[in-house]
C-alpha cells in the first residue's frame, strides 16, 4: 500500500514541477463572489499530453482490459 501511495504522490509532484517549469500561462481572476482561472492553448495541449501519458502508464501498471 505504501508503494502505491508513494507512486501516486511522485506522479503528482512531477506533474506539478513540469507545469511550473514549462513556462505555462495561468491566469486567475477574482471578484467578490467568484474565482475564474484560464490557460492559453499551448498550456492546454501540454496538459492533455501529460494526462494521456499518465493514463497510459497507469493502464500498464494495473493491466486494465479495454472493451
N, C-alpha and C positions, 0 to 999 in steps of 0.2 A: 504494500500500500504506500509505503514511503517513497518508493521509486516512481510510482505513478504521480504522486503529488509533486515530487521534485521535477519530473519531466514536464508536467503542465506549467509549473512555476517558471522553469527555464524557458519554455516557449514564449510565455507571456513577457518575460523580461527581454528576451531577444527581439521580439516584435516591437516592444516599446522603444528600445535603443535604435532599432533600424528606422523607426518612424522619426525619432528625434534627430538622428544624424543624417538623414537622407535629404534634408532641405525642403521638406513638405510644407505647404502653406495651410495653416489652420486659422480661421477667423471666428472669433466668438464675440457675439454682441449680447448685451444685457439691457433690459428695460426694467421698469418697476415690477412687472408681473411675469416676465418670461426671459428665457435664455435661448439663443439660437446659435448653432455652430455650422460652419460650411468649410469645405475644402475645394481646392482647384481640381481641374480634370486630371492633371498628371498625378496628383496625390491619390485620387480615387482609383486610377489604374494600378498604381503601385500597391495599394492596399488590397485590391482584388487579387492581384498576382500572389501576394503573400498569403492571403487566405486560401487560395487554391492550393498553394504549396503545402500549407499546414494540413488541409483536408487530405491531400494525397499521402502525406506521411502518416497521419493518424489511421487512414484506411489500411496502410501496410502494417502498422503496429498491431491493430486489432483484428485484421483479416476479416473485414466485413464482406458479406456477399451482396452483389448487386443483382437486381432482377431485370 
